[in-house]
Amino acid sequence: MVLEKFELKGTGLKSQAVKDGSVLTMPCNPKLQYSWDTGQAVGRYLDGLKEGKLIGKKCGGCNRIMIPPRMFCELCFKDTGDWVELEDTGKVNTFSICHVNWDASRLPQGALPHLPAVIEIDGASEGMGILHVLGEADPKEIKIGMKVKAVWKTANERAGAITDIRYFKPLR
Amino acid sequence: MKRVAIIGAGSTKHRERSPEQSYREMIFEAARMAYKDAGISHKEVESFVTCAEDFTEGYSIADEYTPDQLGAVLKPMQTVPGDFIQGLATAYMMIQSGLFRIVAVEAHSKYSNIKTPNEVAAFAFDPVYNRPLGFNPHFVAGLEMNRYLNDTGATATQCAAVVVKNRKNALKNPLAAYGAELKISDIEGSEEISWPLRKADVSERADGSVVMVVADADAARSLSKRPVWINGLGWASDTPGLETREWGRAVYAELAAKMAYRMASIKDPAKEIDVVEVDDEYSYKELQHLEALSICEKGTAGKLILEGKIAPNTSGGSLGMGHLLEASGAARTYEVLMQLRGDAGERQLKKADAGLAQSWRGVPTTTGAVIILGNS
C-alpha cells in the first residue's frame, strides 16, 4: 500500500514506517486444523467418487433423488431411503468466466479463465447438482442448459474427493 | 410478561468420538428426538436459534450450514455465539416479542474433529498481553483455583470429591461418556497440569448435540401434557482482562443468578430449588459456582459436598458426561428438565418441582448464564 497517495493533514504516515516496524502491529499465524467426520452420506458419496461413480439418495417422502446424498430429507425431516447410482452427465444450471484466482490475484495474461459451473446431474431431481468446473470448453460457446459429461481422473489417481472429477466437458 | 415453557428436548449420547456421524447427522438425530418429544413436526417450529463458535466448528459463518438438519429450511434462523442457556434466553425474548410462538434451540460439540484444540483455545487470549507468554490455556484455571482455595479455605481434597461424585453419578446416566468409580486418592494422584489443578480435575471433552423446543403458554398448554416453565433467566460477564478480573469469585454467576432469582421471585435458593445443575468444567468451578448461586454460604460448598450434605449435578456434570463446548449448558438444562418431568430414571430425585441450570463459557471467558425451571 502506498500511503503517500492519500492527502493527509498533520504529519503523514510514510510507507517506510510500516515496513521498518516503527508502526507497531501484532502478527498472528494461527495453526488451526480440523478433520471432519464425513458421516454416512458424505462418506458414501466420496467412496463413490473414488470408484468413478456419482451416488445419490432417494427420499421416500417427497421422492426427490438428491445429490450429494444425505441421510435425512431436509424438507420431509425423516430418514432418506435407497442409494441411487446416477449418470455422470448433466446440464449447466449456471456458470461464470472467472479471471482471478481464489486469492483474488489476476490470472496471467493469456491464461485460460476458470469456468466454475453448477451442474444438474441427470437422474437427480431438478435443481439437484454439484458445483464443479468446465473444461475442453470455449468460454464463448458455453450456455446455460448445455449438456456436459464428467472427465474422471484414472482409478489410481482417484482419492475419494470432489477433485476425482477433473472437469465436466461439453457433450457434443 | 407471557409465560414460556420448554415443551420438548432431544439429546444424543455424549461420546469421546462419533466418527459414524457427520455433525449434520448428529444434530438431525437430536432435533428429531426433540420434535417427537414435543409432539410436533418441524413444520410447526417458527424460528430457530443455534449456539456455536466458528473457530470450534472450523467453518466461517457456520450458522449458514445449520438449517437443513434442524428442519429450518426457508425459515427465520440465527446463531448466538454463546452458551445454550443464552440461546434459550434468545428464544425466550423472541417469544416475548410476539414474533414467534414456537422456537427451537440447538447446540452441539464435534470437539473430536478439532485437531489443534489447544491452538483454538489459545486463540481466545488477548494477542498483545497474553498470547506471547505462551502458556497452555489450563493455566487460567490453575490461577483461579489457587486464588479460590486461598480465599475460601476450600481444599484440593474437596475438589477431588466433586470429581468422584460426578463421575459416579455419570454411571447412572445413559447419555454420559465418562462414568467411573474413583477414589479421592485417584484424583489427588493424577498428574499436575497447572498447580493446584490436576488432570482429573479437568473435564474431558465429548461430541454430542442437544435440541429443545420452547413455546408460549397457549401453544405449550395445547401441545404438551407436561410443559416445564421458564421462570427465570439471567446472564452476565465479568471483564475479559486476565489482569483485572475477580479471581476468587465467579462474579458473572453471582450477577446472572441475581437476575434470574429476581425474575423468578426466589428469595432463598437453597430451600426453593430442588434440582441444581452447575458448570463443573473444572472441579473447583462446581464449588465456586454453587457459592455464587447462593446454594450455600461462601467457602462451605467443598465441605458440604465432601460430607454428602448437598449433591448437585445428578447428571454427572461435564466431569462425568463430557464437556460439550457451548452445548454444556444444554446438558445441564436437559438434566433439570428430565428431573422435573420425572424422567431421570435411576437418578430421579424425590422432590423435583423447581430446578436451576447454570453455564460458564469456559477459559478464558467470564460469561455465565442461569435458567430457573419449574413445574408450575
Interface residues (C-beta under 8 A of the other chain):
Chain A: M26 C28 P30 K31 L32 Q33 Y34 S35 W36 D37 T38 G39 Q40 A41 V42 R70 M71 F72 E74 L75 F77 K78
Chain B: S18 P19 E20 Q21 S22 Y23 R24 E25 M26 F28 A31 R32 Y35 S41 H42 F55 G58 P67 D68 Q69 G71 V73 K110 S112 N113 I114 K115 T116 E119 V120 F123 P127 V128 R131
